[in-house]
């Protein structure tokens, strides 16, 4: 069992994560309070998807993992995505041109693209509507002045979990969970907890089998 968990730990890239969002499936009621809390604190667009691979008794939710070696930081043409100092959160600046390269580079689906409409509304853009990686997605937003060029701005912008930077209560997805099922943990801690739980379940099964055999043996002796 331990070897299977370790193999899956590597396959899922969980060793990269410094702040994995994991949901304890023995406590989670699928109420989606974590998703709503994230959306409420990020202009109505969540950076958490309550889905993802299972690892032991955990669901590894789709949200930024704060990787040790973030693939998303590679190649941004305008240097809009970065990590400051020793902070874990990945930050995307306002001058993002919506090219989607960071989202394509992230192997875990953690980066979202959003569109700011002229009426002020915001919507998440499905991956099928993303442009070519590395190519700015711009829209004309005004008429050209006399002899000038039309005004343009990026149609899309990349958004990512910022670990609720600046919040005194920490990540809202964790704080809002009414069942203590949502946790932000480093990968090695997730492996440790999943291994311990798997061992406990195996011991419980072994004890149950042993007790049934004892009852059967006693029953045979007593004729019951």
RAURMO-V492611 format. One record per backbone hydrogen bond with DSSP energy under -0.5 kcal/mol. CO is the residue of the C=O (numbers start at 1). NH is the residue of the N-H. E is the energy in kcal/mol with one decimal. If there is no record, write none. Layout:
# RAURMO-V492611
CO & NH & E
CO & NH & E
This chain:
# RAURMO-V492611
1 & 5 & -2.3
2 & 6 & -2.5
3 & 7 & -2.4
4 & 8 & -2.3
5 & 9 & -2.6
6 & 10 & -1.8
7 & 11 & -2.4
8 & 12 & -2.5
9 & 14 & -1.8
9 & 15 & -0.6
10 & 13 & -1.3
13 & 16 & -1.6
14 & 17 & -0.9
16 & 68 & -1.9
17 & 187 & -2.6
20 & 22 & -0.9
20 & 185 & -2.3
21 & 61 & -1.8
22 & 24 & -0.5
22 & 183 & -2.4
23 & 25 & -0.8
23 & 59 & -2.2
24 & 27 & -1.9
24 & 28 & -2.8
32 & 36 & -2.3
33 & 37 & -2.5
34 & 38 & -1.7
35 & 39 & -2.3
36 & 40 & -2.9
37 & 41 & -1.2
39 & 42 & -1.5
39 & 44 & -2.5
42 & 45 & -2.2
44 & 46 & -0.6
49 & 51 & -2.7
49 & 62 & -1.9
51 & 62 & -1.1
53 & 60 & -2.9
55 & 58 & -2.1
57 & 25 & -2.6
58 & 55 & -2.8
58 & 60 & -0.5
59 & 23 & -2.5
59 & 61 & -1.1
61 & 63 & -1.1
62 & 49 & -2.0
65 & 18 & -1.9
65 & 19 & -2.4
66 & 18 & -0.5
67 & 70 & -0.5
70 & 73 & -0.9
71 & 74 & -1.6
73 & 75 & -0.5
76 & 79 & -1.0
80 & 93 & -3.1
82 & 91 & -3.0
83 & 85 & -0.6
84 & 87 & -2.3
89 & 91 & -0.5
91 & 82 & -2.4
93 & 96 & -1.5
97 & 137 & -1.5
99 & 135 & -0.6
100 & 104 & -2.2
101 & 105 & -2.2
102 & 106 & -1.7
105 & 107 & -0.5
106 & 109 & -0.9
112 & 159 & -3.4
113 & 125 & -3.3
114 & 157 & -1.9
115 & 117 & -0.8
115 & 123 & -1.8
117 & 120 & -1.8
121 & 117 & -2.6
123 & 115 & -2.7
124 & 126 & -0.5
125 & 113 & -0.5
126 & 129 & -2.4
127 & 130 & -1.5
132 & 135 & -2.1
134 & 136 & -0.5
136 & 138 & -0.8
137 & 155 & -3.9
137 & 156 & -0.8
139 & 153 & -2.1
142 & 151 & -0.8
145 & 148 & -2.4
149 & 145 & -0.6
151 & 141 & -2.5
151 & 142 & -0.9
153 & 139 & -2.9
155 & 116 & -0.8
157 & 114 & -2.7
159 & 112 & -2.8
161 & 90 & -0.6
162 & 165 & -1.1
164 & 167 & -2.5
167 & 170 & -1.1
171 & 174 & -0.7
171 & 175 & -2.2
172 & 176 & -2.5
174 & 177 & -0.8
177 & 180 & -0.7
181 & 24 & -2.8
183 & 22 & -2.7
183 & 185 & -0.6
185 & 20 & -2.6
186 & 189 & -0.6
186 & 190 & -1.8
187 & 191 & -2.3
188 & 192 & -2.0
189 & 193 & -2.5
190 & 194 & -2.6
191 & 195 & -2.3
192 & 196 & -2.1
193 & 197 & -2.3
194 & 198 & -2.3
195 & 199 & -2.2
196 & 200 & -2.2
197 & 201 & -2.4
198 & 202 & -2.2
199 & 203 & -2.3
200 & 204 & -2.3
201 & 205 & -2.3
202 & 206 & -2.4
203 & 207 & -2.8
204 & 208 & -2.2
205 & 209 & -2.3
206 & 210 & -2.5
207 & 211 & -2.6
208 & 212 & -2.0
209 & 213 & -2.2
210 & 214 & -2.3
211 & 215 & -2.4
212 & 216 & -2.3
213 & 217 & -2.7
214 & 218 & -2.8
215 & 219 & -2.3
216 & 220 & -2.1
217 & 221 & -1.8
218 & 222 & -2.2
219 & 223 & -1.1
219 & 224 & -1.4
